[in-house]
Amino acid sequence: MSGFEDIVEITRKHVFGTWRVQKTWKPVNIVSAEGCYFTDSSGKKYLDLSSQLICVNLGHSNMNVINAIYEYMKKLQYLTPAFACDVRAELSRMLLEIMPKNIIKFFYSTSGTEAVEAALKIARMYTRKHKIISRYRSYHGSTAASISITGELRRIPVEGYHTVPGTQFAPECYCYRCPFKLSYPECGITCAEYIDYMLQHEGDVAAVIVEPVVGSNGVIVPPHEYLPRLREITRDHNVLLIVDEVMSGWLRTGEWFAVHHWKIEPDIMVTAKGVTSGYLPLGVTGVSREISEYFEENLFAHGHTYEAHPVTLAAGIATINEYKRLNIRDNVLKVGEYLGKRLKELEAHPSVGEVRGLGMFWAIDLTRDKKTKKFMNTPKDKLAGRPIVVEKVAAKASELGVFIIGWVNNLLVAPPLIATREDIDRGVEVLDEALKLADQEASSKTS
């Protein structure tokens, strides 16, 4: 290629940009990355305030993970999943130590959506039932079954011809804009009780699936009673509980997995992203002893070519070792508390309705009017290709040297888990400036 312009032009012209109208895509050419920063072809550095797609938990260029990948690649480049190998056994042993204690057997894939696909297939095979209850404010992946249980807008363009029948959606646990127009704690956790009501009136339900902390749809942290009550409800109705920890896992919230905050044990757990810090594609589906024992006598009808790819498993082992060596949990607790405190200062902006989060996983939820809590933008705006304010704010932040994800009505703040207070100060300083664009869209009468 003759230059950096060719890289951008060929990419824009011949590669799809995801979840967007193609003519709006103007990708920046990135040439290197280290720690919490990455650099484009002009030499400009960006603070990675969203860990790319909330996956580069260890930051960029961790040499211990890179060297582990390199060394194992020299040893064993590929292996059919019919064979055993050392990294497959070792990563499984490590997962047994950090996942909920009832999760005892694993299926390894190459992404979060594939991990969810496996979970759904397992749940349906095990229960011999079909329906899945999910929530409207959710994202579980882009492949056929995973997009079918995705509640938010990304399901809508393909619904009916690339979705699997059998999903029922429940209201989410979203206290700031409660779908029942109630207030916590007087609400009695109606959002959980509604699922109980659904299960009283729905037959053929295999499982309920939730993100313990909602991810791209606004980092919604449930009240402390919600998940324990949901676990109780699913057991009462003999329905499996699947938790999607693709984003919320791997110390992102201050625990290995978010469910540990509420001390619940799901029947199936799915995760990806942070298991290798995004360095290689790896998804994990873990199941309980009861489900594992079922398949001792029944066909496990699932698998694919890159299942349990040995080099990705080596990356997973190295990543877990780095989480421990670097005392990442301590950093998340300390810097995460500071991050939340600094972000809360941004609630002074007329356009900021609520800042919420846990550990180093936060969202800035925008509003046009603080009294009415009117959304700045809605899913219908995104689907119609209308201007999205969070995208304008994210673009301004990028111009000022900070990368942040904006999705519909929320800015997702999830820096690498190695971030320092200085990194946080830099990020908040830029967000404070970029949010002035959103303030122009908010009511001048808000207080």
C-alpha positions, -999 to +999 in steps of 0.1 A: +000+000+000+012+035-008+001+052+024-021+055+054-049+070+033-051+038+013-055+018+045-085+039+055-100+041+021-098+004+013-112-004+047-141+020+044-149+009+008-144-029+011-151-038+047-184-034+066-185-011+096-208-027+121-240-014+135-240+017+113-251+032+081-220+027+059-217+062+045-212+076+080-182+055+088-149+073+088-124+049+106-092+062+121-061+042+112-045+029+145-009+018+144+001+009+180-012+007+216+003+004+250-012+005+285-043+027+286-035+045+253-034+038+216-019+059+187-031+067+152-011+070+120-007+108+126+010+101+160-020+113+180-025+094+213-059+085+227-069+075+262-089+043+259-118+050+282-139+021+271-112-006+268-121-008+231-153-029+233-150-033+271-126-061+267-089-049+270-090-053+308-053-056+312-046-027+289-027-029+256+007-047+250+008-068+282+040-087+273+033-117+296+001-125+277+018-118+243+047-140+251+024-168+263+006-167+230+038-167+211+053-196+230+022-218+227+018-210+190+053-225+185+042-256+204+007-263+192-010-242+165-043-261+163-059-292+176-093-308+169-115-306+200-117-344+201-082-343+218-071-332+252-042-308+258-025-292+287-040-257+283-075-271+280-071-288+314-053-260+331-077-232+321-106-254+332-089-260+366-084-222+370-121-215+361-132-239+387-114-217+413-130-184+403-165-192+389-195-199+411-189-232+429-218-250+412-203-244+377-182-274+369-180-281+332-171-258+302-176-254+265-150-231+248-159-211+218-145-179+201-169-151+211-196-140+235-224-146+210-212-181+204-210-187+242-246-176+244-256-198+215-241-228+233-260-218+265-293-216+248-288-249+229-277-266+262-307-252+281-331-264+255-316-299+252-315-303+289-350-291+297-366-303+265-384-269+265-381-241+241-390-206+253-365-182+268-374-152+289-350-122+284-353-085+291-359-056+268-329-036+278-304-063+269-278-074+243-267-110+241-250-112+206-255-110+169-259-147+158-293-161+152-303-174+186-284-147+205-300-119+186-334-135+191-330-130+229-316-095+225-342-070+237-328-038+222-328-023+188-301-045+172-327-073+170-353-053+151-338-051+116-335-089+113-365-099+133-386-125+116-361-138+091-329-142+111-343-149+146-354-180+164-390-182+177-397-186+214-384-155+232-406-136+257-393-102+269-397-089+304-392-053+317-357-045+328-345-035+363-340+002+354-347+023+385-338+056+370-366+052+344-387+025+359-409+008+333-436+005+360-432+042+371-425+031+406-397+040+431-373+018+449-376+004+476-414+009+478-417-009+444-412-043+460-389-052+431-418-054+408-395-060+378-385-094+394-420-102+405-433-096+369-410-124+357-427-146+384-460-136+369-448-144+334-437-179+345-471-185+361-487-179+327-461-192+302-455-229+295-425-245+278-400-221+293-364-235+294-346-205+309-344-169+320-313-150+308-300-118+323-269-097+323-263-093+361-251-058+353-265-046+320-237-038+296-240-017+264-276-006+273-265+015+302-246-003+329-277-008+350-268-022+384-298-039+401-310-034+437-294-059+460-327-079+463-332-083+425-309-112+415-314-133+447-352-130+442-348-139+405-328-170+414-356-179+439-383-174+412-365-195+386-360-224+411-397-222+422-407-227+385-381-253+377-366-229+351-329-225+344-311-192+352-285-182+326-262-152+334-244-133+306-211-120+320-195-113+287-190-076+298-194-077+336-170-105+342-133-106+348-130-081+377-147-054+357-171-048+387-146-055+414-153-093+417-143-121+393-179-121+382-207-097+389-229-125+404-204-128+433-217-094+446-251-110+452-238-145+461-260-163+436-253-195+416-267-196+381-273-228+362-254-216+332-228-188+329-215-173+297-185-150+294-159-138+269-140-105+263-119-102+294-110-139+296-081-131+273-082-093+277-094-093+241-060-104+229-075-135+212-111-146+206-124-169+234-159-175+248-168-197+277-200-214+286-201-230+320-228-253+334-239-268+367-232-304+379-268-314+371-266-302+335-232-318+332-244-352+344-274-351+320-250-353+291-232-383+304-261-403+291-274-379+264-259-366+232-242-332+235-252-320+201-229-290+197-194-282+185-174-264+158-139-262+143-124-236+166-139-249+198-112-249+225-085-236+202-053-242+222-037-209+215-067-190+228-068-212+259-031-203+265-040-167+263-068-172+289-044-188+313-019-160+309-046-134+314-059-149+346-023-151+359-018-114+351-050-104+369-036-121+400+000-109+396-010-073+391-036-073+420-062-061+395-090-065+420-074-041+444-069-015+417-105-018+405-118-013+441-096+017+447-095+034+413-131+024+406-143+042+437-124+073+425-138+069+390-174+068+403-168+099+425-153+119+396-180+108+372-207+118+397-194+154+394-207+153+358-243+151+370-240+189+373-244+190+335-280+198+324-278+169+299-267+142+324-296+125+340-278+098+360-243+084+364-243+048+377-220+019+378-199-005+398-161-010+400-147+002+367-179-002+348-200+030+345-225+048+323-235+084+318-272+084+310-283+115+291-316+134+293-332+164+276-350+173+308-339+163+343-375+167+357-392+145+331-361+123+325-368+124+288-343+105+267-318+125+247-322+098+219-342+067+215-337+034+197-360+046+170-337+075+163-308+051+158-328+029+135-339+058+115-304+072+111-312+104+130-283+124+147-274+107+180-262+131+207-239+106+225-222+100+192-215+137+189-202+138+224-180+107+217-167+123+186-158+155+205-140+134+231-120+116+204-110+150+189-097+159+224-078+126+227-102+103+246-120+073+231-153+064+246-183+043+234-216+061+229-247+039+224-281+055+218-285+074+251-255+063+272-217+069+273-199+038+285-170+044+308-150+013+313-112+019+312-086-008+313-084-022+348-048-010+352-060+027+349-046+052+374-062+082+390-043+104+366-059+085+337-093+090+353-087+127+358-077+131+321-108+112+310-132+131+332-117+165+321-123+157+285-159+144+291-166+175+311-158+195+280-174+172+254-207+171+274-212+208+266-224+196+232-252+176+249-260+205+272-270+225+242-297+199+235-310+198+271-338+221+285-323+253+298-349+251+326-336+219+342-318+221+375 
